[in-house]
Amino acid sequence: MRSLRRFLSPGWLIGLLAVSLFAWACFALLAPWQLGKSEDLDARNTRLAESIEAAPAPFGQVVDAPEAFVDREWRLVTLDGRWLPDAEALLRLRAVDGEPVYQVLTVFDPVDGPEILVNRGVVPVGENNTVPDYAAAPAEPVEITARLRAAESGQAEPVLVGGLPAVRVLDPSVLGGALGHPLVPAGYLQLSGDQPGSLTPVPIPGIENGPYLSYGLQWLAFGVLAPLALAYFAWAEIRARRRDAEADENPAPPAGPDGDHSDDALVDARERALRARYGNRDDAEQRRAHRRADRLRT
């Protein structure tokens, strides 16, 4: 109990609190955050692989509910209708291969169903963030092939750039209000190349394995190792204090002149003390014994 009471000092209590908070953050926040990102990446890779293998299908067959924009994102769909070139906006603060671009967003009016926003492609940002000239969408009825994309979340308040409303986040419900057109709110279409009205296509992401799984496992390992490290230091502290207590209860014998604590050293010390006290008397007796031995020899 005395050993345990010693760990109630402020230093050990602060250390215990810090380790507990760190382990909790590892298990409840950091590891789930990275593992969740790994799951999202795996789901996106699955949808990309399915979109590559699946042939384009009519929009109405693929999008049977608003959730389809998320569950079947990147699927190729076909849609008949016509462009509305006067209802156009820009997506700003984007880049392709490290170069800043604008993404051109135009409203498409299908033959059947509500109007939907379509990303026609990218144009480079001009000097002083100006919008360069680009080809307008055709006005005649067309059939387009595009990919399903889910709406983005975030602050999407539009600003005017080159006379067009421009946003940082692609939210069709916000752009629909700015353009005066009721758009499908759950998502939009991203036009592929060689389509009527297409510009330079927006690149689609590749199928990749990110580092999120390993990061998540590392945070789990840190959450386990931190309490173990604290327990090891506590165990080492208890052992050190026990050694000190045993040393206090069993003090070592006095050391000899050379620092040796053995019994031989104590004997040698006594002999040296006796010689120092009776050394002259012993020398006289030895001299008389030597003289007697010399007389006998002669």
One Martini backbone bead per residue (centre of mass of N, CA, C, O) as a GRO file, in nm:
protein
  298
    1MET     BB    1   0.055   0.063  -0.019
    2ARG     BB    2   0.292   0.257  -0.008
    3SER     BB    3   0.358   0.237  -0.312
    4LEU     BB    4   0.082   0.342  -0.411
    5ARG     BB    5   0.087   0.622  -0.273
    6ARG     BB    6   0.328   0.737  -0.442
    7PHE     BB    7   0.130   0.761  -0.709
    8LEU     BB    8  -0.028   1.033  -0.588
    9SER     BB    9   0.125   1.222  -0.738
   10PRO     BB   10   0.113   1.472  -0.965
   11GLY     BB   11   0.286   1.341  -1.187
   12TRP     BB   12   0.133   1.065  -1.208
   13LEU     BB   13  -0.153   1.179  -1.252
   14ILE     BB   14  -0.091   1.333  -1.514
   15GLY     BB   15   0.012   1.090  -1.672
   16LEU     BB   16  -0.247   0.922  -1.654
   17LEU     BB   17  -0.431   1.128  -1.795
   18ALA     BB   18  -0.274   1.155  -2.062
   19VAL     BB   19  -0.284   0.854  -2.144
   20SER     BB   20  -0.591   0.825  -2.141
   21LEU     BB   21  -0.654   1.040  -2.355
   22PHE     BB   22  -0.481   0.920  -2.581
   23ALA     BB   23  -0.618   0.643  -2.598
   24TRP     BB   24  -0.900   0.750  -2.654
   25ALA     BB   25  -0.828   0.901  -2.917
   26CYS     BB   26  -0.732   0.654  -3.075
   27PHE     BB   27  -1.005   0.481  -3.051
   28ALA     BB   28  -1.235   0.724  -3.103
   29LEU     BB   29  -1.083   0.904  -3.345
   30LEU     BB   30  -0.825   0.838  -3.519
   31ALA     BB   31  -0.879   0.550  -3.617
   32PRO     BB   32  -1.169   0.592  -3.735
   33TRP     BB   33  -1.088   0.810  -3.936
   34GLN     BB   34  -0.889   0.635  -4.110
   35LEU     BB   35  -1.077   0.389  -4.155
   36GLY     BB   36  -1.300   0.551  -4.297
   37LYS     BB   37  -1.123   0.645  -4.535
   38SER     BB   38  -1.065   0.358  -4.632
   39GLU     BB   39  -1.360   0.280  -4.691
   40ASP     BB   40  -1.416   0.505  -4.896
   41LEU     BB   41  -1.195   0.422  -5.096
   42ASP     BB   42  -1.302   0.138  -5.151
   43ALA     BB   43  -1.578   0.228  -5.257
   44ARG     BB   44  -1.470   0.397  -5.491
   45ASN     BB   45  -1.315   0.171  -5.634
   46THR     BB   46  -1.565   0.000  -5.688
   47ARG     BB   47  -1.719   0.207  -5.861
   48LEU     BB   48  -1.502   0.242  -6.076
   49ALA     BB   49  -1.490  -0.052  -6.169
   50GLU     BB   50  -1.790  -0.068  -6.251
   51SER     BB   51  -1.783   0.169  -6.460
   52ILE     BB   52  -1.584   0.028  -6.655
   53GLU     BB   53  -1.757  -0.238  -6.709
   54ALA     BB   54  -2.002  -0.074  -6.761
   55ALA     BB   55  -2.244   0.016  -6.958
   56PRO     BB   56  -2.425   0.242  -7.080
   57ALA     BB   57  -2.718   0.391  -6.933
   58PRO     BB   58  -3.004   0.502  -6.869
   59PHE     BB   59  -3.081   0.730  -6.641
   60GLY     BB   60  -3.356   0.608  -6.531
   61GLN     BB   61  -3.229   0.323  -6.455
   62VAL     BB   62  -3.006   0.420  -6.249
   63VAL     BB   63  -3.195   0.662  -6.139
   64ASP     BB   64  -3.428   0.573  -5.875
   65ALA     BB   65  -3.273   0.760  -5.664
   66PRO     BB   66  -3.094   0.986  -5.487
   67GLU     BB   67  -2.880   0.765  -5.384
   68ALA     BB   68  -2.748   0.694  -5.664
   69PHE     BB   69  -2.525   0.916  -5.671
   70VAL     BB   70  -2.363   0.750  -5.452
   71ASP     BB   71  -2.389   0.435  -5.510
   72ARG     BB   72  -2.337   0.513  -5.852
   73GLU     BB   73  -2.088   0.645  -5.885
   74TRP     BB   74  -1.947   0.682  -6.222
   75ARG     BB   75  -2.165   0.610  -6.392
   76LEU     BB   76  -2.278   0.553  -6.706
   77VAL     BB   77  -2.494   0.778  -6.888
   78THR     BB   78  -2.789   0.851  -7.069
   79LEU     BB   79  -2.916   1.162  -7.240
   80ASP     BB   80  -3.196   1.340  -7.345
   81GLY     BB   81  -3.171   1.676  -7.501
   82ARG     BB   82  -3.091   2.014  -7.392
   83TRP     BB   83  -2.925   2.295  -7.385
   84LEU     BB   84  -2.856   2.590  -7.157
   85PRO     BB   85  -2.643   2.842  -7.226
   86ASP     BB   86  -2.765   3.069  -7.022
   87ALA     BB   87  -2.712   2.834  -6.795
   88GLU     BB   88  -2.422   2.931  -6.628
   89ALA     BB   89  -2.119   2.812  -6.459
   90LEU     BB   90  -1.857   2.804  -6.202
   91LEU     BB   91  -1.568   2.621  -6.097
   92ARG     BB   92  -1.345   2.701  -5.851
   93LEU     BB   93  -1.043   2.617  -5.726
   94ARG     BB   94  -0.902   2.435  -5.946
   95ALA     BB   95  -0.705   2.143  -6.062
   96VAL     BB   96  -0.474   2.034  -6.335
   97ASP     BB   97  -0.170   1.934  -6.303
   98GLY     BB   98  -0.130   2.214  -6.121
   99GLU     BB   99  -0.346   2.375  -6.284
  100PRO     BB  100  -0.553   2.625  -6.308
  101VAL     BB  101  -0.919   2.601  -6.316
  102TYR     BB  102  -1.224   2.587  -6.487
  103GLN     BB  103  -1.553   2.471  -6.440
  104VAL     BB  104  -1.815   2.396  -6.656
  105LEU     BB  105  -2.163   2.481  -6.591
  106THR     BB  106  -2.458   2.325  -6.733
  107VAL     BB  107  -2.777   2.318  -6.825
  108PHE     BB  108  -2.999   2.033  -6.856
  109ASP     BB  109  -3.279   1.937  -7.073
  110PRO     BB  110  -3.474   1.688  -7.060
  111VAL     BB  111  -3.724   1.512  -7.189
  112ASP     BB  112  -3.717   1.358  -6.911
  113GLY     BB  113  -3.741   1.545  -6.647
  114PRO     BB  114  -3.538   1.725  -6.472
  115GLU     BB  115  -3.314   1.943  -6.435
  116ILE     BB  116  -2.951   1.934  -6.497
  117LEU     BB  117  -2.627   1.934  -6.403
  118VAL     BB  118  -2.329   1.998  -6.611
  119ASN     BB  119  -2.000   1.896  -6.660
  120ARG     BB  120  -1.807   1.993  -6.944
  121GLY     BB  121  -1.532   2.108  -6.815
  122VAL     BB  122  -1.222   2.267  -6.886
  123VAL     BB  123  -1.051   2.584  -6.820
  124PRO     BB  124  -0.821   2.806  -6.817
  125VAL     BB  125  -0.671   3.039  -6.631
  126GLY     BB  126  -0.633   3.354  -6.657
  127GLU     BB  127  -0.537   3.652  -6.626
  128ASN     BB  128  -0.644   3.760  -6.333
  129ASN     BB  129  -0.879   3.537  -6.332
  130THR     BB  130  -0.979   3.496  -6.606
  131VAL     BB  131  -1.210   3.413  -6.864
  132PRO     BB  132  -1.199   3.232  -7.125
  133ASP     BB  133  -1.268   3.135  -7.423
  134TYR     BB  134  -1.545   2.919  -7.515
  135ALA     BB  135  -1.742   2.678  -7.609
  136ALA     BB  136  -2.056   2.644  -7.680
  137ALA     BB  137  -2.344   2.503  -7.643
  138PRO     BB  138  -2.567   2.341  -7.804
  139ALA     BB  139  -2.916   2.393  -7.898
  140GLU     BB  140  -2.971   2.126  -7.992
  141PRO     BB  141  -3.064   1.821  -7.983
  142VAL     BB  142  -2.926   1.565  -7.763
  143GLU     BB  143  -2.687   1.308  -7.678
  144ILE     BB  144  -2.551   1.202  -7.367
  145THR     BB  145  -2.242   1.105  -7.196
  146ALA     BB  146  -2.221   1.039  -6.842
  147ARG     BB  147  -2.137   1.093  -6.504
  148LEU     BB  148  -2.202   1.025  -6.191
  149ARG     BB  149  -2.254   1.277  -5.930
  150ALA     BB  150  -2.214   1.400  -5.623
  151ALA     BB  151  -2.283   1.621  -5.409
  152GLU     BB  152  -2.147   1.879  -5.243
  153SER     BB  153  -2.014   1.995  -4.937
  154GLY     BB  154  -2.069   2.331  -4.830
  155GLN     BB  155  -1.965   2.636  -4.911
  156ALA     BB  156  -2.170   2.789  -5.204
  157GLU     BB  157  -2.131   3.084  -5.253
  158PRO     BB  158  -2.169   3.300  -5.502
  159VAL     BB  159  -1.963   3.453  -5.753
  160LEU     BB  160  -1.842   3.684  -5.975
  161VAL     BB  161  -1.701   3.556  -6.295
  162GLY     BB  162  -1.722   3.689  -6.589
  163GLY     BB  163  -2.051   3.704  -6.534
  164LEU     BB  164  -2.040   3.442  -6.354
  165PRO     BB  165  -2.126   3.210  -6.145
  166ALA     BB  166  -1.913   3.118  -5.863
  167VAL     BB  167  -1.782   2.820  -5.708
  168ARG     BB  168  -1.632   2.589  -5.468
  169VAL     BB  169  -1.905   2.423  -5.447
  170LEU     BB  170  -2.098   2.149  -5.574
  171ASP     BB  171  -2.432   2.273  -5.548
  172PRO     BB  172  -2.728   2.254  -5.713
  173SER     BB  173  -2.919   2.412  -5.523
  174VAL     BB  174  -2.758   2.677  -5.531
  175LEU     BB  175  -2.732   2.713  -5.842
  176GLY     BB  176  -3.032   2.712  -5.905
  177GLY     BB  177  -3.088   2.985  -5.765
  178ALA     BB  178  -2.879   3.155  -5.934
  179LEU     BB  179  -3.011   3.057  -6.227
  180GLY     BB  180  -3.329   2.986  -6.216
  181HIS     BB  181  -3.318   2.658  -6.166
  182PRO     BB  182  -3.457   2.350  -6.109
  183LEU     BB  183  -3.255   2.114  -5.964
  184VAL     BB  184  -3.099   1.842  -5.903
  185PRO     BB  185  -2.977   1.798  -5.572
  186ALA     BB  186  -2.803   1.517  -5.546
  187GLY     BB  187  -2.672   1.588  -5.840
  188TYR     BB  188  -2.460   1.522  -6.128
  189LEU     BB  189  -2.285   1.566  -6.436
  190GLN     BB  190  -1.999   1.418  -6.615
  191LEU     BB  191  -1.847   1.480  -6.896
  192SER     BB  192  -1.732   1.326  -7.154
  193GLY     BB  193  -1.574   1.273  -7.424
  194ASP     BB  194  -1.702   1.329  -7.732
  195GLN     BB  195  -1.934   1.547  -7.680
  196PRO     BB  196  -2.191   1.744  -7.682
  197GLY     BB  197  -2.029   2.023  -7.530
  198SER     BB  198  -1.746   1.946  -7.482
  199LEU     BB  199  -1.455   1.971  -7.320
  200THR     BB  200  -1.216   1.932  -7.116
  201PRO     BB  201  -1.195   1.674  -6.934
  202VAL     BB  202  -1.240   1.553  -6.632
  203PRO     BB  203  -1.060   1.383  -6.435
  204ILE     BB  204  -1.039   1.065  -6.319
  205PRO     BB  205  -0.982   0.865  -6.078
  206GLY     BB  206  -0.788   0.630  -5.953
  207ILE     BB  207  -0.698   0.316  -5.855
  208GLU     BB  208  -0.623   0.308  -5.501
  209ASN     BB  209  -0.392   0.277  -5.222
  210GLY     BB  210  -0.401   0.405  -4.935
  211PRO     BB  211  -0.276   0.499  -4.596
  212TYR     BB  212  -0.521   0.464  -4.392
  213LEU     BB  213  -0.494   0.180  -4.273
  214SER     BB  214  -0.213   0.213  -4.145
  215TYR     BB  215  -0.287   0.454  -3.971
  216GLY     BB  216  -0.505   0.315  -3.804
  217LEU     BB  217  -0.320   0.089  -3.687
  218GLN     BB  218  -0.124   0.283  -3.548
  219TRP     BB  219  -0.326   0.409  -3.350
  220LEU     BB  220  -0.392   0.144  -3.208
  221ALA     BB  221  -0.105   0.088  -3.112
  222PHE     BB  222  -0.071   0.346  -2.945
  223GLY     BB  223  -0.314   0.284  -2.751
  224VAL     BB  224  -0.160   0.032  -2.629
  225LEU     BB  225   0.138   0.138  -2.560
  226ALA     BB  226   0.093   0.365  -2.359
  227PRO     BB  227  -0.004   0.200  -2.107
  228LEU     BB  228   0.240   0.005  -2.108
  229ALA     BB  229   0.454   0.218  -2.054
  230LEU     BB  230   0.342   0.316  -1.784
  231ALA     BB  231   0.358   0.037  -1.642
  232TYR     BB  232   0.664   0.005  -1.669
  233PHE     BB  233   0.749   0.256  -1.506
  234ALA     BB  234   0.608   0.169  -1.246
  235TRP     BB  235   0.763  -0.096  -1.205
  236ALA     BB  236   1.046   0.036  -1.195
  237GLU     BB  237   0.985   0.212  -0.950
  238ILE     BB  238   0.923  -0.015  -0.749
  239ARG     BB  239   1.196  -0.160  -0.766
  240ALA     BB  240   1.372   0.079  -0.677
  241ARG     BB  241   1.234   0.116  -0.396
  242ARG     BB  242   1.297  -0.168  -0.287
  243ARG     BB  243   1.604  -0.148  -0.297
  244ASP     BB  244   1.624   0.094  -0.106
  245ALA     BB  245   1.488  -0.042   0.138
  246GLU     BB  246   1.693  -0.280   0.166
  247ALA     BB  247   1.942  -0.098   0.209
  248ASP     BB  248   1.838   0.033   0.474
  249GLU     BB  249   1.802  -0.244   0.640
  250ASN     BB  250   2.098  -0.345   0.494
  251PRO     BB  251   2.381  -0.247   0.567
  252ALA     BB  252   2.694  -0.206   0.483
  253PRO     BB  253   2.999  -0.265   0.546
  254PRO     BB  254   3.284  -0.139   0.605
  255ALA     BB  255   3.533  -0.019   0.433
  256GLY     BB  256   3.822  -0.047   0.315
  257PRO     BB  257   4.087   0.115   0.182
  258ASP     BB  258   3.997  -0.027  -0.113
  259GLY     BB  259   3.664  -0.080  -0.086
  260ASP     BB  260   3.638  -0.350   0.064
  261HIS     BB  261   3.359  -0.561   0.213
  262SER     BB  262   3.504  -0.798   0.311
  263ASP     BB  263   3.641  -1.005   0.545
  264ASP     BB  264   3.937  -0.978   0.454
  265ALA     BB  265   3.949  -0.675   0.491
  266LEU     BB  266   3.901  -0.677   0.799
  267VAL     BB  267   4.150  -0.845   0.875
  268ASP     BB  268   4.361  -0.659   0.749
  269ALA     BB  269   4.293  -0.417   0.924
  270ARG     BB  270   4.366  -0.545   1.194
  271GLU     BB  271   4.660  -0.615   1.132
  272ARG     BB  272   4.752  -0.327   1.078
  273ALA     BB  273   4.684  -0.223   1.361
  274LEU     BB  274   4.873  -0.411   1.521
  275ARG     BB  275   5.135  -0.328   1.381
  276ALA     BB  276   5.116  -0.030   1.460
  277ARG     BB  277   5.127  -0.095   1.776
  278TYR     BB  278   5.358  -0.365   1.771
  279GLY     BB  279   5.599  -0.334   1.578
  280ASN     BB  280   5.866  -0.289   1.757
  281ARG     BB  281   5.852  -0.550   1.929
  282ASP     BB  282   5.869  -0.752   1.698
  283ASP     BB  283   6.143  -0.657   1.585
  284ALA     BB  284   6.315  -0.725   1.833
  285GLU     BB  285   6.259  -1.030   1.846
  286GLN     BB  286   6.369  -1.089   1.564
  287ARG     BB  287   6.662  -0.996   1.615
  288ARG     BB  288   6.726  -1.200   1.843
  289ALA     BB  289   6.670  -1.453   1.675
  290HIS     BB  290   6.894  -1.400   1.464
  291ARG     BB  291   7.138  -1.399   1.663
  292ARG     BB  292   7.104  -1.691   1.768
  293ALA     BB  293   7.131  -1.827   1.493
  294ASP     BB  294   7.425  -1.727   1.436
  295ARG     BB  295   7.568  -1.862   1.678
  296LEU     BB  296   7.505  -2.157   1.608
  297ARG     BB  297   7.657  -2.165   1.332
  298THR     BB  298   7.948  -2.095   1.477
   0.00000   0.00000   0.00000
